[in-house]
Amino acid sequence: MSQERHSRCADVGNDGGALNLSPDELVGRNQHLLKELQVARTALIKERTRLKNREKTKNLPLLKPQSKARLDQITRQLTQLEEALLDLLIQSPKKARAFDILCLLLGLGAITAMTILVECLEIGTMIDKQIASLAGLAP
């Protein structure tokens, strides 16, 4: 049984043509940097949400200005991260083009477009049916 299975595998894998496999594209260094910036941005968004929620329950006058100062700092840091994300994103002509196309869609802003391009590496490499399936809209 083992020899039979081995010989069938050998027949299929002689030239790789039977499976029509193609190598995956390498993820560039920029993609790793984009992901790192996106993770940092997500952490700041979570911290901002936490601070805003806690703001409602603060009773001590000392804590309110501290919270406001931290929220202002987070806002500045978010702006810096978003600018860095955009700068890095447009260094790749392919991603810059995809970003421009995504921004043309009604209701889709720059932040959402950047997030899609960082999180969904498949964008721009799939046909319509594959995209619908990825989004859960088709079987």
N, C-alpha and C positions, 0 to 999 in steps of 0.2 A: 504494500500500500504506500509506504513511504517513497519507494523508488518511482512508483507510478506518478505520484504527486510531483516529485522532483522533476521528472522528465517533462510533464506538462508545463511546469513553471519555466523550464529551460526553453521550451518551444515558444512560449509567449514572450519571453524576455530576451530573445536573441538580439534583436536590434532596437527594441523599445518602440518600434513603429506600430505594433499591435495595439498599444494603449494610447497612442497619439499624445504622449506627454510632452509638455514644454516646461522649461524651467521657470520658476517664479522670478520676478524682477527683484533685484536687491533693493532693500530699503536704504536710502541714502542717509548720511549723517544728519542732514537737515531735518529729516523726519523724526529722528530721535530728539533733536533739540526742540522741534515744534511740540512734540508730545510732552517733553519736560516743562515747557512753558505753559501748556494747556493744563497740566496737573497742578502747577503752582497757581494758575488762575482759578481753577475749581476750588482749591483749598481756601483762597481768599474770599470767594463767593460764599462758601459755607461759613467762614468766620464772620463775614458781614451779616449774613442772615441770623446767626446766633446772637450777635451783638444787638441787632435790631429787635429781636424777640425779647432779649433780657432787658432792654431799655424800658419796656412797658412795666416792669416790676420793680424798678429801682426806686428806693425811697430816700437814700442819702444824697444830699446835694453835692457832695464831693465826687461821687461816682459818675454823675451825669456829664460834666465837662470832660472827664477822662474817656468816657465812652465816645463822646463826640470827636475828640481828638483822634482816637483809634479809628473811627469810621472814616474820618478825613484822610488818615494815613492809608487805609485800605483803598480808598477811592483813587489816590495818587498812584499807589502800587498797581492797581488794576489797569489804569491808563498806560503806565509804563509797559506792563506785560502785553497788553493788547497791541501797542505800537511795535514792540519787539516781534510779536507773532506775525503781524502784517509784513514787517520788513523782511523777515525770514521766509515767509510764504511767497512773496513776489520775487524772490531770488530764483525760483524755479519757473521758467516760462510756462510749463504745463500747468502747474498749480495756480499761477497768476491768471492764466486764461480761464481755468475752472472757477476761480474766485470771482472773476468778472461776470461769468455766466450766471453763477449762483446769485450774485447780488442783483441781477436783473429780474429775478423772480419776485413777484409781489409778496410782501410780508416777510421776506428773508433779508435780514440786515447783515452787515459786515461780520459781526461777532458770530452769528449763526453759521454763516458761510465758512468762516475760519474753523469753527468747531467741526463742521461736517468734513472739511478737507483733512483735518488732523486725525479725526477719529475713524473715518471711513476711507481707508486706503483704496477701496474698490472703485471709488468714484472716478469715472472717465475710462474705466477698463472693461466695463460690462455692456451687454446689449440690453434693450428694454425689458425683455422677459426676465433676465437675471436680476435686474434692479428691482422689478416688481416682486420677485420671489424673496429677495433680501429684505425688502420692506414688509414682507408678510402680506402682500396684496394679491399674490398668485401662488398656486401650488408648485 
